[in-house]
Amino acid sequence: MRGNLNTNISMRVQGDVYTAWKSLSEVLGSYNPKITITLNLHNRRARKVSHAFLEVLVEAKSTHVDWKLKLNGVSITREFKPPIALELPEQGKYIYKFIYDVTSLLNIDEVISREWANVTIKHEGGEPLGVRGILLNVIYEDNEAISTYNHLTGLLLLEQNEEYTYRLNPQPPLTSSEVFAKFILYAPRACRVKIISENTIESLTIPHPQVEEHTIPLHNNASYIKVVSEQEQGIPGYLVLSSITLYSTHIKAPNLNIVDVEVFKEDSRAKIKLKLLNMGDSKPDRVVISIFNRGILQCMFREDGFEYELNKLIERELVAPMPQKPSELVIRVAWSKLTKTWFIDRKISF
């Protein structure tokens, strides 16, 4: 076992946790000097972020690299001075990690309404650079959600059959909320990984030489997580553990119900009148109403959820092609709040 996971960020905040991971296998050098990666910021809805950390994983033979790193066109650094480095068993090969607090960059007026972020890496000289992955963890500010967040990061190499145990010191559990653990793992050769916790054993196979993410649910009162590197079909290998992110969110959730559906035939079309009622604890961010015929989308209606106040009856009208046989249409109402999405289906009979 070499390296460590010695940076730990832990908090309990008002808002919701969103993590975006992009696995890459891009070599930057004189013939391919620049790459721009777009990371989704799902359903941000112009919310401020109270926490945003960017992690960049790269491979190189040395730190003799000239580069430039930007977020949304704003320069983060021009210095290749990685705070975390790990020598891999392959001779002369290193993996480096860069960590940046980008909270202020995601809250500037020009980008706060965007539901994406662009990361640009430019090679400007020196050794070629292998970009392996980018992780962006953010917390959307919102007074209708509360989250616990614990991010453990570094670089830790586990040889075959070695194991790493992380003893949790969790925040008090949130009522009726699930706990998730996201692992960023790298196995240059085929590798099996076993993740063990209370009442949870997950066996993963990493078949490709790339950095991957795996998210698993945990028991609410889990006290430890154990990661074991195993041999895959007699192939000697190793595992690099980059980070573990534990998070749990309790949201005042909207809950839409279909109160009534009326269908009117008009030639080759079906006019559908729909009545909806929000019986939850908050308004949704977005609502999408879709009509399907044998699984094929016929029409869709999207809207913001600001009209969907609690216990307020909402009426909507949609028009779809009339099916040749009765009882073939299905109406789906989907709604989202922060990073969560729910839906209900109703068959339409004639």
Secondary structure, 3 states (H helix, E strand, C coil): CEEEEEEEEEEEEECEEEEEEEEEEEEECCCCCEEEEEEECCCCCCCCEEEEEEEEEEEECCCCEEEEEEECCEEEECCCCCCEEEECCCCCCEEEEEEEECHHHHCCCCCCCCCEEEEEEEEEEECCEEEEEEEEEEEECCCCEEEEEEEEEEEEEEECCCEEEEECCCCCCCCCCCEEEEEEEECCCCEEEEEEECCEEEEEEECCCCEEEEEEEECCCCCEEEEEEECECCECCEEEEEEEEEEEEEECCCCEEEEEEEEEEECCEEEEEEEEEECCCCCCCEEEEEEEECCEEEEEEEEECCCCCCCCEEEEEEEEECCCCCCCEEEEEEEEECCEEEEEEEEECC
